[in-house]
Amino acid sequence: MQRPGFRGVKLNDSCPVRPLEGSMNEVSISKLAPDEPVLMREKVASWLDRLTRGEQLPPIQVFEVNDYWVVRDGNHRVRAYVEYWLANGRPAQEIPCEITSKPTPDNLEEIRQVSSYCGVGQRAFASLPIVPQDQVDSKRVEEYRKIRAHNPRDYI
């Protein structure tokens, strides 16, 4: 789904260049990893409604970790894209994104744990729990307990 006037880089397996921070690009869903273990139902529904009406969504923000792109801002939008594609029988496509700087080392370790636990790609975003807003905090605590108990051999 290339935006009109798009002049950025498509971030996928064949991308030979590393785009600059702040640049606008498109990223393949197969290269995306979430940084949130739980999503809010109302936010996903709102973004999905906008996609269904044919609106362009704002670009997600991503940063690179070991040849993958972690979503720093936009996990709800990615989930809305996934639901939209699945509901319409469409193959997964690229998502507009902006490259951002990596978080602080303290936050980066936690983000890498979440991404390793959840996985990468369409299946990772499709399997994230979605709960009503009033249940997000308790579900997030529950998911972080699972993540901390999970001992992956390799982080992404």
Secondary structure, 3 states (H helix, E strand, C coil): CCCCCCCCCEECCCCCCCCCCCCEEEEEHHHEECCCCCEEHHHHHHHHHHHHCCCCCCCEEEEEECCEEEEEECHHHHHHHHHHHHHCCCCCCEEEEEECCCCCHHHHHHHHHHHHHHCCCHHHHHCCCEECHHHHHHHHHHHHHHHHHCCCCCCC
